[in-house]
Amino acid sequence: MAGSRLPRQLFLQGVAAVFLFAFASLYTQIPGLYGADGILPARRTLRPQGKGRWQQLWEVPTLLWEAPLLGLDTAQGLELLSLLGSLLALGALLRPRLCHPVTYLLLWAAYLSACQVGQVFLYFQWDSLLLETGFLAVLVAPLRQTPQGGLPGASPHEGLPFWLVRWLLFRLMFASGVVKLTSRCPAWWGLTALTYHYETQCLPTPASWFAHHLPVWLHRLSVVATFLIEVAVPPLFFAPARRLRLAAFYCQVLLQALIIITGNYNFFNLLTLVLTTALLDDKHLAAESGNSHRKKTPTFWPKALLTLLLELAVGGLLAYGTVHYFGLDVDWEQHAVHSRTTFTFHQFSQWLKMVTLPTMWLGAASLTWELLTALWRWTQVQGWLQKIWAAVQLSIFGTATVALFTISLVPYSYMEPSTHGRLWTGAHRLFGTVEHLQLASSYGLFRRMTGLGGRPEVVLEGSYDGHHWTEIEFMYKPGNVSRPPPVVVPHQPRLDWQMWFAALGPHTHSPWFTSLVLCLLQGKEPVIRLIQNDVARYPFHKQPPTFVRAQRYKYWFSQPGEQGQWWRRQWAEEFFPPVSLGDPTLDMLLRQFGFQDKSPSRTRSSNSTLAQVLHWVRRQLSPLEAPILLWGLILTVGAIRIMQALLGPRPPESHPPAREKHRSAPKDSGVAPTPTNSSSGSQTPRRRK
């Protein structure tokens, strides 16, 4: 495999960008979600149990234990962490020299700290994915960099942590495809899932409306393509043929781009795109300056022929399998491609049982090759001091890579219970020891398709007299049938997302909803700002409603030709009964869910200087809607990077190839140049795969 210097740079920059989006998005919602007047006050989650300081920190790993030492309550400490995390991620984006292991360790620790008190609003798979990716970035980031902020010359261990990124991408995609079939969801098995998905997903975009009205045969064919990309293509991440890996890369990019266009999935798809950098190499990204002036290394023709035959065989096998197992049939008269599932659930279960363990062995074999490659590169290191230091690094990073791979096998095997039971007990013990650190998680998105009979949507209503009701409109989730779906990516409005989950069942399955109703009856402004950032648009901004209730509706996209309407809706049932302050029903629910503890925080933080600074920053940023703030950050980073590229020092021009042939490797280089490379020894040597 060719060098991975530039892909690693892209990965580290991408992880920093996603951390920036995650922290900034969370920051805008902290008062309404976790403040003293929020839906789920964070201070309720951290109550000392009389244990030692370090034991307490290990069992509940969050830096927010130390917030009282700064004169802050838990929510204010969370604000401070989010601001510092945003600034640190912004610095790593603007100053590549800050892409250091310490930087990513701090980012990971800060986000893990937030997740420990985030409760249901931070229980999403992409939060776990960001934590796992962030920890891998700690290992991928170099300990030292070049003066220009780039990565240093090749080190023997450099490919090991970056291989874990590829393994994580494989686990994410393969499991996401498998769970769609193991769930026995009739929409996925009938290839009709996408005829519902665009309409019933949490936060559609305007493009979702147009995608929803595409021909049914195209929806079914798109489901086939989804299974192909998520189940059949991921093993190619470890293919020995470079072009197969690149083909797998572009398949994943296509899928994620289409999801971004047709759905508001915050930073999740952007993070998945960051993971795909592990499939790239320097050669593909033209990392070497003056590349066009250098002579190409002659290719050994038997190897090229075998590679071509392998690529043709894989392509043919994928094409045959797709046609055979999904019954593809071209209808030339109707200009359509018909498809159907030709295998049974039992057949798929037997296949999954047969391939789950081999995929683990595939990962182990690929990792073994990386370890052997790293060992061979270590033998090429010149100088005994450099060799000792390289051996220490290789031992540490090699051990960490093998340990993380072993840990990840446990959550990966969840999708096939019999394989999970046969897994090495040592892996289970190791995973159980560090499970609370979220170093490895199980994944499986869109397991079942919901809303097959219409999109369920909860609509809150308020009233002063109990007879005349006014709907409470949210900024992002569907409500007003004439309002177009918004585009909010990379922001995640976490209350809107939980409202979507709440609509799938009774309100008792979402205890936080009772707390939301109480906050609206009390007129808590931080919670109101989660619903409408401009409080003047909230219908009860002058006086809180006396009564609040919730209705469940069924929503459908409007049909083409219905002017001025994006949605159609029909009342389904009452979701939450009308209640007022002091209502016995409300008091009973508050006691049942433990929300009657509304005592003020004991932390004396109102007069602390740091608390006043946080309050001032909040006051300056609160008028901005979160998507505008995030896009402002994106445009600012882009503008600064462009200015840096235009005004920064020019890279030295390459020497003509005639002179280049006579240049030798620098004497202080830690790694000898590869025999097939005639360029400088400071260049990254080629890694084999």
Disulfide bonds with the S-S distance in Angstrom:
none
